């Protein structure tokens, strides 16, 4: 069973920054061949894509975060990061790490970390 452990959430003022991290309990070789991403869900709203790195190197961003957030991965540490700059109150949500293993066609999710942007 793959486990994803997230960290880095918290309370930040508008315009501030946070860096989320998510470490997967799988080998580097399996992690290297996975797609990884971050999603978020605000109260009363559907879960939405924030950013993702597809195995072929393609990077996707949600329209509302492009230019402010940056996703990256460290395959040696089986870890994916989300650097969030220029945070806005509307970025407040629970952020979930996601990992997709193509050879078993299965998605895995972290437990979520709360990000609150407020003055």
C-alpha positions in Angstrom: 0.0 0.0 0.0 1.4 3.4 -1.0 1.2 6.1 1.6 1.6 9.8 0.9 2.6 12.1 3.7 2.1 15.8 3.3 3.5 18.7 5.2 3.9 22.5 5.0 0.4 23.8 5.3 -0.6 26.6 7.7 -1.9 30.1 8.0 -0.4 32.8 5.9 -1.3 36.4 5.1 -2.3 37.5 1.6 0.7 37.9 -0.6 2.7 35.4 1.4 4.3 32.1 0.5 4.1 28.5 1.5 6.0 25.4 0.3 4.1 22.1 0.5 5.9 18.7 0.4 4.6 15.2 -0.1 6.7 12.1 0.4 5.7 8.7 -1.0 6.4 5.4 0.7 7.6 3.7 -2.5 11.0 3.0 -4.1 12.7 5.6 -6.2 12.3 3.5 -9.4 8.5 3.3 -8.9 8.3 7.0 -8.0 10.3 7.9 -11.1 7.7 6.3 -13.3 4.7 7.9 -11.6 2.7 11.0 -12.3 2.3 13.3 -9.3 0.2 16.3 -8.5 -1.6 18.5 -6.1 -5.3 19.1 -5.9 -7.3 21.3 -3.5 -10.8 21.4 -2.1 -12.4 24.5 -0.6 -15.5 24.2 1.6 -18.6 23.7 -0.5 -16.6 23.3 -3.7 -15.4 20.4 -5.8 -11.9 19.2 -5.7 -9.8 20.8 -8.4 -6.4 20.3 -10.0 -3.7 22.7 -8.8 -0.7 21.3 -10.6 0.6 18.0 -11.9 3.8 16.5 -13.4 3.1 13.8 -15.9 5.6 11.1 -16.4 6.7 12.3 -19.8 7.7 15.6 -18.2 4.6 17.5 -19.1 3.6 20.0 -16.3 0.0 21.2 -15.9 -1.3 24.1 -13.8 -4.8 25.2 -12.9 -5.8 28.5 -14.5 -6.1 30.2 -11.2 -2.6 29.4 -10.0 -0.5 29.5 -13.1 2.3 32.0 -12.7 2.1 31.9 -8.9 2.6 28.3 -8.0 5.4 25.9 -9.0 5.4 22.1 -8.8 8.6 20.1 -8.7 9.8 16.7 -7.8 12.8 15.1 -6.3 12.9 11.5 -7.5 15.8 10.6 -5.2 13.6 11.5 -2.2 10.3 10.2 -3.7 9.0 13.7 -2.9 6.9 16.2 -4.8 6.7 19.9 -3.8 4.4 22.8 -4.4 5.9 26.3 -4.0 3.0 28.8 -3.6 3.7 32.5 -3.9 1.4 35.4 -4.0 -1.2 33.6 -2.0 -4.8 34.9 -2.1 -7.7 34.3 0.3 -9.3 32.3 -2.5 -6.4 29.8 -2.3 -7.7 28.7 1.1 -8.5 25.0 0.9 -7.3 21.6 1.9 -4.5 20.6 -0.4 -4.1 16.9 -1.4 -1.1 15.2 -2.8 -1.8 12.7 -5.6 0.3 9.9 -7.2 -0.7 7.8 -10.2 1.1 4.5 -10.9 0.5 3.7 -14.6 1.4 0.0 -14.5 -1.3 -0.7 -11.9 -3.6 2.0 -13.2 -4.2 3.3 -9.7 -4.4 6.7 -7.9 -3.2 7.3 -4.4 -4.1 10.3 -2.2 -2.6 11.9 0.8 -4.6 12.9 3.9 -4.6 16.5 3.0 -3.0 19.6 4.5 -4.9 22.8 5.4 -3.8 26.1 3.8 -5.5 29.2 5.1 -4.8 32.7 3.6 -6.1 35.4 5.8 -5.1 38.7 7.3 
